[in-house]
Amino acid sequence: MSNSKEKNKLKYYSGWKLTPYKIKYILSLGKYLFQKKKYSLFRFKNLYQYRKRKILDIPKFVKFNRQYYAPILRVPRWPSKPYDHMVAGGGLNLAASGTSLKTQIDSVILGITRKCNYRCQHCYEYFNLAKEDSVPIERWKEIVKDIQNLGVSIIVFSGGEPMLRFDGLLELLECGDKRISDFHVHTSGNGVTSDKALALKSAGLTAAAVALDDYIPNRQDEFRGFDGAYKEATQAIQYFREAGVFPYINMFLRKNLIRSEELWSYFQHIKRLNVGIVSLIEPKPCGRYFSIDGSVLLSEEDRKTITDFFTEANHSRNFKNYPYVAYINYYEKPELFGCLMGGLSHFYINSMGNVQPCIFLPVTFGNIMEEKFSAIYKRMREAIPKPVHKSCPSLLLSKEIKEKRDHGISLPVPYEELEKEWHSTLD
């Protein structure tokens, strides 16, 4: 094996093999303790409490290019300058979201293009897709700078299909400060080549999530509305990994896989693709699923099945050399951290420039083409000052949002049009 291939090899550490790396990590925290002025928000006791309560009992690390990737995809790779920057902003104080102990934004998704060759059954940008883009790259550059000035761990470029705005994507990566944030891309795999993956890596791309929802090619193609979707996704994974970009998968959950126990067949297949993490994404009433009946949404029994899969896949010795399964809905349950939308942990700016608290909640607090981002962000944070310890807001507000749409208000619904219903439902 060549040095290049060895360098870009994924390695999984779990069980007793993980112990030396946990010790190494704990010892590395010393610099935060001894540089109190720089890391004034660091609280070792918070990490201890999470571990004691088994909230963040991480059973596996993934190593790639001499760095480690945590299973929660809102934390930068370690060790790195973005990781240090996150700690300085209180990013490890997860339970302190909405307080002065955590000023760090964990992740922001930017929909940098309206273009897409796919017609995915669930597409959350369904109402925005078009052949021409609405937000210039120069404006996106300003937004990246604004967000990094606030403090963000991971900036994700999405779309549409971001590879269809490739030159702009390169410009955005090149202008971003790699000392502050890691940069990811979310792609279907459409348009990814070996040369483009290398160019993205050179421009500063840290990781790439490729959409792969099924292990049977024709079903993947059908769900994504594109002949060859499966082939493009699996090739893209290989291209990114060989280029030195950490590869992971976004898997959109569907009932046919959950209820037929095919999740395990899918997991076996994913292992052979050599990825680091599989991120599970639940269907929500937005985008192409906005007007559909509730038949595509998951039941509590479905969520229990997913949680059981998530737990066994990560903790069982039988799967110690398998990718980590990430399931953010588990951590954002009402009884744990609650929903951390609106900048408490994450938010979204869609391909039209609308600032939304979550990629799955079609509500806008303003448009970056019409006013300063700082004013929009302030408005959003005032409306969402603390975690929502209820069911998912996209489900809770679905009826009210649909009623606004029926009365002629376009999506995403302006917050001002929904303010009364917002507070009566979420407060």
Helices and strands as residue ranges (DSSP letters): H 3-7, E 11-14, G 15-18, H 19-28, H 30-34, H 44-52, E 60-64, E 67-69, H 81-88, G 94-96, E 105-111, H 137-150, E 152-158, G 162-165, H 166-175, E 182-187, H 194-203, E 207-211, H 217-224, H 229-243, E 246-252, H 255-259, H 263-273, E 277-281, G 287-289, G 294-296, H 300-315, G 317-319, E 324-326, H 328-331, E 346-349, E 355-356, E 363-364, H 373-383, H 393-396, H 398-406, E 413-414, H 415-426
